[in-house]
């Protein structure tokens, strides 16, 4: 799942190196506008809805966190 997400984000957000950090939000790499774009990309790619309660730092701070959230929501 992580590889699929990295491939998607490489196409959607070529200016961001998602593999450079496991603290993307804490390091200031992601801002709220980018997170909104990430939510839209994940929703379209994986056919999931990301509920408001899942929009929290630990789910978006790393590719691993996003992959875990997507896998959970796909069940």
C-alpha positions in Angstrom: 0.0 0.0 0.0 2.8 2.4 0.8 4.3 2.0 -2.7 1.0 2.7 -4.3 0.5 5.8 -2.3 4.1 7.0 -3.0 3.5 6.5 -6.7 0.2 8.4 -6.6 1.8 11.3 -4.7 4.8 11.4 -7.0 2.4 12.1 -9.8 0.0 14.4 -7.9 2.6 16.3 -5.9 5.9 16.2 -7.7 7.3 19.1 -5.7 7.1 17.2 -2.4 9.5 14.4 -1.4 7.2 12.2 0.8 9.9 9.7 1.5 12.2 12.3 3.1 10.4 12.4 6.4 8.3 10.4 8.8 7.0 13.7 10.3 5.7 15.5 7.3 3.4 17.8 9.2 5.8 18.4 12.1 8.6 19.3 9.6 6.3 21.8 7.8 6.4 19.7 4.6 2.6 19.4 4.5 0.2 22.3 5.2 -3.6 22.2 5.4 -4.1 22.9 1.7 -1.8 20.0 0.7 -3.5 17.7 3.2 -6.9 18.6 1.5 -5.4 17.6 -1.8 -4.0 14.4 -0.3 -7.5 13.6 1.0 -9.0 14.1 -2.4 -6.3 12.0 -4.2 -6.7 9.1 -1.7 -10.5 9.3 -2.0 -10.4 9.1 -5.8 -7.6 6.5 -6.1 -8.9 4.1 -3.5 -12.7 4.7 -3.6 -12.9 5.5 0.1 -14.4 8.3 2.2 -12.1 9.7 4.9 -14.3 10.7 7.8 -13.6 13.9 9.7 -12.4 11.9 12.8 -9.6 10.3 10.7 -8.2 13.7 9.7 -5.6 13.8 12.5 -1.8 14.3 12.5 -0.8 10.6 13.1 -2.7 9.6 9.9 -1.0 12.2 7.7 2.5 12.6 9.2 4.0 9.8 7.2 3.3 7.5 4.2 3.1 4.6 6.7 0.3 6.4 8.6 -1.6 7.2 5.5 -1.3 3.6 4.2 -2.5 2.2 7.6 -5.5 4.6 7.5 -6.4 3.7 3.8 -6.2 0.0 4.6 -8.5 0.4 7.6 -11.0 2.4 5.6 -11.0 -0.1 2.7 -12.3 -2.9 4.9 
